[in-house]
Amino acid sequence: PRTPVNVTVTGAAGQIGYALLFRIASGQLLGQDTPVRLRLLEITPALSAAEGTAMELDDCAFPLLAGIDITDDPNVAFDGANVALLVGARPRTKGMERGDLLEANGGIFKPQGKAINDHAADDVKVLVVGNPANTNALIAQAAAPDVPAERFTAMTRLDHNRALSQLAKKTGSSVSEIRRLTIWGNHSATQYPDVFHAEIAGRNAAEVVDDEKWLADEFIPTVAKRGAAIIEARGASSAASAANAAVDHVFTWVNGTAEGDWTSMAVPSDGSYGVPEGLISSFPVTTADGSYSIVQGLEINEFSRARIDASVKELSEEREAVRALGLI
Ligand code: NDP
C-alpha cells in the first residue's frame, strides 16, 4: 500500500472543518488510491470539540484514513505535512478595524508559516481558506523563507464555483458546459469574476449572455456578495460549499486541469497582467504534475481592466498594512 499523505487542517473543530474532514478522509481530496493521515490543529479550548469530530471520523471506518493526530501546537501539526489547509482564522468582530483584524491574523499565520518552514515535508502545498485569505497567505509565506513561495496559495475556488453556477442559470446551460471562467484579484467584495474568456458549449460566454448591464449589476455583485446572502438565508456562514471548494482547489492542483480549461487560484503574482509581483492574487491557472502556471496572453478589455485594478489595489493596500505592522 502507498505511504499515507499527511494532511494538516487548522481550525479543524470549526464549521468548515466539520464539512471538510469527512471529504478528505473519504479520499475526495487526493483520490481513491491515496491513504491520508489527518493532523488537526486547534486552539486549546477547541481541542475537545476536535476530539469529538475525530471520534466521528473513526466511526466512519474510512478505508483510506490511516490515522488522526490532534494538537494545539503548530510545530506538531505541520510536522511532515504534505498538504496544509489553513482554515482557522480570527473572524472580524463588531467594531474591529481592518488593522486590528490583520494584526490578530498575523498572530495566527506568522507562527504557522514558521512551523511549516521548519517542519513540513519538502513537497508541502498550502491552501489558505481563513480570511482575509490572500493576505493571511502572504503572512504565512513571508514566515517560511525556505519553502518555495509558489507553494502558498489562497482560495478563490468558491467564488469560481459560484460564478459557474450563476452563469449556467442565466444561460440555461449546465456547469459542465462552461470552461475558462476566471476570478481575478482578492477573495473579497472587490473580486472580479470574468466571463469574457469563458466559453459555454464552445461559444464565447459574454456573447451568449450579451448583456453588459446584467454582468455589471447582477452577476458580479451576486457572486461577490454570495457569502453575505447565505448568512442572511441560513443564519450561518457557508461551510459545506467552502469545504467543497477547498477540496476542489487541492484536487485540481494535484491532479491537473482538463485540456482546454483552467481554474482560479490565488497565487503569488509573477507580474502577469500588471499585478505587482509577490501579491497573492487570483488568476486563471492551469495545473499539471502537481504544479500550476498562470495562463498567459489573455486580452483584457476596459471593463475587466478597471475591475482587476480595483481588486489588486485593495491587495496592495493590505500588503502595505501588514508591512507596516511588521508581519511580513
Ligand atoms: P468557519 O469554519 O466557518 O470559517 C473559518 C474561516 O474560513 C473563516 O476565516 C472564514 O472567514 C473563512 N472562509 C473563507 N471562505 C469562506 C466562505 N466562503 N464561507 C465561510 N467562511 C469562509 O469558522 P468557525 O468559527 O466555525 O471555525 C473556526 C475554527 O478555527 C474554530 O474552531 C477556532 O477555534 C479555530 N481557530 C484555530 C486556530 C488554529 O488552529 N491555530 C486559530 C484561530 C481559530 P469569515 O470569518 O470571513 O467568514
Boltz pocket constraint, residues with backbone or C-beta under 6 A from the ligand:
constraints:
  - pocket:
      binder: B
      contacts: [[A, 9], [A, 10], [A, 11], [A, 12], [A, 13], [A, 14], [A, 15], [A, 16], [A, 17], [A, 41], [A, 42], [A, 43], [A, 46], [A, 87], [A, 88], [A, 89], [A, 90], [A, 91], [A, 92], [A, 108], [A, 129], [A, 130], [A, 131], [A, 132], [A, 133], [A, 158], [A, 227], [A, 237], [A, 238], [A, 239], [A, 242]]
      max_distance: 6.0
